[in-house]
């Protein structure tokens, strides 16, 4: 984000020579702190290429998470079309209130290398549980479908 304005230089008190910040600087740094506190924070990113099968439920490589809201975004593209037909689904698995929940992305069935799908899921998780991903895969024909998928996991600040 661009900085909105610049503030004056800090002043030195003549008596002690110690620095203090001008009120404009104090306001500027308070605004920067608020921006950081209310921004999403990247927790994990993952790029999988040349996938030719389903991916079993796998945890993202992240630190232990606190209970709260998180955003999982994926981008998937068919990188090699099957000779007849194919279908791919991307799934996000998480635990909320001690219940394992799954969010399923839309079916990707275009079967061309220009076929893409991107989606974001907002998930609420229990403390110290993992956010996981998986795919389901179907391919028909002598040439099998291949795909690539990118994931991003971000924290979502809540007031």
N, C-alpha and C positions, 0 to 999 in steps of 0.2 A: 504494500500500500504506500502511496506517496505521502511524504510528510506534508502536513497542511501548512505549516508556517515555521519560521525560525524564531528562536527566542534570543534575548540579549545574553551577552557573556556574563558569567558569574562575577560578583563584586567581591572585593577584599575590604574588610573593615579596617579603617585607618588605625584604630587604636591597637588592635590585637594582631592584625595581619592575617587573621583566619578568614576562610572563605565561607560564604553563604550563598544560597541560590536566590536569585531574583524571583519574585512571585510568578513571572511569566515562565521561567524555567521550571518551577515547581508544578505549574499547571501542565506544561508540555510533558514532563516525565510521568505525571499522573495519568495523562491520556495514553501514553505508550504502555504503561502497566495495564490499563483497562483493555487495550487492544490485545495484548498477550493473553490476559486472563479469559477473554471472551472469544478467542480464536480456537479453531480445532487444532489438534496436535497429531501429527503423523505417528502412528505406533508401529505399523508394519506395511511393507509393500513387497509384492511377490510377482515375478513374471515366469510363467510356465510356457514353454514353446514345444512344438512338434509332439503334442499329446495325441496318442492314437488309441486311447482306452478310457474307461471311466476312472475317476480318481476317488479313492476311498475317503471317508471322512478324516480330515487331517487338520490338526491345530496350527494356527498361525504362530510363527516364532516371535513371541512377544513377552514382555515382563508380566508378572502377576498383576491382574487388573482389579481395580476397585469396582464395586457395584455401581452401575450407572448406564448412561446412554453412550452408544458407540455407532459410528457409521461405517458400513462396509460397502465399498464400491467395486464393481468388476467391469472389465471390458473383455469380451470374447470375440474371436474371429475364426472362421473356418479358413485354414491355410492350405488344405488340399481337399477338394471335393471328392466324395465317394462316387463310384461309377454309376450307381443307381439312386440311392437316397441316403440321408443321414439325419440324425437329430441329436442335439446337445442341450442339456439343462445344467445350469450352475446353481448351486445351493449353498446357503449359509446356515450353520447349525450353532445354536447357543443355548444357554440355560438361564431361564427367568423364573424366579419363585420355585426353584427346585424342579422345574419341568423343562425337559429338553424340547426345544422348538426348532423348526426348520422353515426357512423362507426360500421359496423356489423361484428362480428367475424364469422369464418367459422361454418357451421352447424355441430353440434355434434350429430351423428346419429348411433354410433356403438352399443348402447344398451347393453353394458357389463360393469361390474365394473372396467374394465381395460381401458375403453374409456376415453381419456383425450384430452384437447385442451389448448394451451397457445398461447397468441398473445400480441403484444405491438402495441399501436397506438400512433403516434405523433400528437398532436392536437394544434392548435393555437386558443387562446380564447381572447375575449374582456375583458377589465378591469372590475372587480367586477361582473363577471358572474360565474356561477358554472359549474363544470364538474360533469356529472351524469352518472349513469349506469342503465341498465335494462336487463332483460332476456325475451326471448320468449320460451315457453314450450309446448310440445305436448307429450302425453303418451297414449298408447293404450293397453288395457288388464286389467284384474282384479287386478294385482299387478302394482301399478303406479311407474314410475321412480322417483328417488330422486337424487339430485346432491349437490355438494359443489363447491363454487367458491371463490377464493382469488383475491383481487385487490391490486395494488400498484399504487400510483400517485406520480410522481416526477417532480420537476422543471427541465428545461433544459436550461443551461446557453447559451446565445448567445452573441457573441462579437459585 
